[in-house]
Amino acid sequence: MSVESNNKTPVIPDKDEQDLKSKADELSRSNLQTINALKEIAPLLTKVQQHELITPALAHILSLSGTVEGVATLLSVPEVLAALVILTRKKTGELSKDACAALVNVAASSDGADCLLAADIATHCLQVRKTVETIEPQVVCSGHCW
């Protein structure tokens, strides 16, 4: 969590926030590097609470979902798909909108639709939901996760 004082000193980001920012920068690299960065960033997408830190990473994921190659890359990292499902429930409209748009792009391909309905995505939703302490109790993945 960020530390902020009342005298308007700079915000000191915590380790998760710094990790999210650095991993978001890595998303523009090669496919293998992108897959590795996505695997590392997935748990941070649901753990970090500050939406201004999630937004750049989510923007990269959304742009990946706009190409056939990008969808194939996203499909190889089910943890990201699970994080996107969970992000659809964020109270910040922009985050949930971008997460939904990325999921729509993924679901538009036949492989993407099959993957989103697969049991492994449901398993990842449940794992993320159980292990991340900062998710609100009322968050549910989707009808397919149960």
C-alpha positions in Angstrom: 0.0 0.0 0.0 1.2 3.5 -0.7 2.3 5.7 2.1 1.0 9.3 2.0 1.4 12.0 4.5 -0.8 15.1 5.1 2.0 17.5 4.1 1.9 16.5 0.5 5.2 14.6 0.5 5.7 12.2 -2.5 3.8 8.9 -2.4 6.2 6.0 -1.8 5.0 3.0 -3.8 5.2 -0.4 -2.2 6.9 -3.4 -3.8 3.8 -4.7 -5.5 3.1 -1.3 -7.1 6.7 -1.1 -8.3 6.6 -4.6 -9.7 3.3 -3.9 -11.6 4.8 -0.7 -13.1 8.0 -2.5 -14.2 6.2 -5.5 -15.6 3.8 -3.3 -17.5 6.8 -1.8 -19.3 8.0 -5.3 -20.2 4.8 -6.1 -22.0 5.9 -4.4 -25.2 8.8 -6.9 -25.7 9.1 -10.2 -27.6 6.4 -12.9 -27.3 8.3 -15.1 -24.9 9.2 -12.1 -22.8 5.6 -10.9 -23.0 4.3 -14.3 -21.8 6.7 -14.2 -18.9 5.8 -10.6 -18.0 2.0 -11.5 -18.3 2.6 -14.5 -15.9 4.3 -12.2 -13.4 1.8 -9.3 -13.8 -1.4 -11.4 -13.5 -1.5 -11.7 -9.7 -0.6 -8.0 -9.3 -3.6 -6.9 -11.4 -6.0 -8.1 -8.7 -3.7 -7.4 -5.7 -2.7 -3.7 -6.3 -5.5 -1.4 -5.2 -4.5 1.8 -7.0 -6.2 1.9 -10.4 -3.7 4.4 -11.8 -1.1 1.6 -11.5 -3.3 -1.1 -13.0 -4.4 1.1 -16.0 -1.1 1.0 -18.0 -0.8 -2.8 -17.7 -4.5 -3.3 -18.6 -4.0 -1.0 -21.6 -1.2 -3.2 -22.8 -3.4 -6.3 -22.3 -6.2 -4.6 -24.1 -4.0 -3.8 -27.1 -2.7 -7.4 -27.2 -6.3 -8.6 -27.3 -6.8 -6.5 -30.5 -4.6 -8.8 -32.7 -4.8 -12.5 -33.5 -1.2 -12.9 -32.3 -2.0 -11.0 -29.1 -5.1 -13.2 -28.4 -2.9 -16.3 -28.9 -0.4 -14.9 -26.4 -3.2 -14.1 -23.9 -4.6 -17.6 -24.3 -1.3 -19.0 -23.2 -1.5 -17.3 -19.9 -4.8 -18.3 -18.2 -3.9 -16.4 -15.1 -4.3 -13.2 -17.0 -7.7 -14.2 -18.3 -8.8 -15.0 -14.7 -7.5 -11.6 -13.6 -9.5 -9.9 -16.4 -12.6 -11.7 -15.2 -12.0 -10.5 -11.7 -11.2 -6.9 -12.9 -14.7 -6.7 -14.5 -16.0 -6.3 -11.0 -13.8 -3.3 -10.1 -15.7 -0.3 -8.9 -13.7 1.9 -11.2 -15.6 2.0 -14.4 -12.6 2.4 -16.7 -10.9 -0.7 -15.3 -13.9 -2.9 -15.6 -14.7 -1.5 -19.1 -11.1 -2.2 -20.4 -11.2 -5.7 -18.8 -14.5 -6.4 -20.4 -13.3 -5.1 -23.8 -10.2 -7.4 -23.6 -12.4 -10.4 -22.7 -14.8 -9.6 -25.6 -11.8 -9.5 -28.0 -10.5 -12.8 -26.7 -14.0 -14.4 -26.8 -14.4 -13.3 -30.4 -12.0 -16.0 -31.5 -13.3 -19.6 -31.4 -10.2 -20.6 -29.4 -10.8 -17.7 -27.0 -14.4 -18.5 -26.4 -13.5 -22.2 -25.7 -10.7 -21.2 -23.4 -12.8 -18.8 -21.4 -15.4 -21.5 -20.9 -12.8 -24.1 -20.0 -12.4 -25.4 -16.5 -8.8 -24.2 -16.2 -9.9 -20.5 -16.3 -12.5 -21.4 -13.6 -9.7 -22.9 -11.5 -7.5 -19.9 -11.9 -10.4 -17.6 -10.9 -11.0 -19.6 -7.8 -7.2 -19.7 -7.0 -6.9 -15.9 -7.4 -10.0 -15.3 -5.4 -8.8 -17.5 -2.5 -5.2 -16.2 -2.4 -5.5 -12.5 -2.9 -6.4 -10.8 0.4 -7.4 -7.5 -1.1 -10.3 -8.8 -3.2 -13.7 -7.7 -1.8 -15.7 -10.6 -0.4 -18.6 -10.1 -2.8 -16.4 -10.5 -5.9 -17.3 -13.5 -8.0 -15.5 -14.6 -11.2 -18.5 -15.4 -13.4 -21.2 -18.0 -13.7 -18.7 -20.4 -15.2 -16.4 -20.3 -12.2 -18.8 -22.1 -9.9 
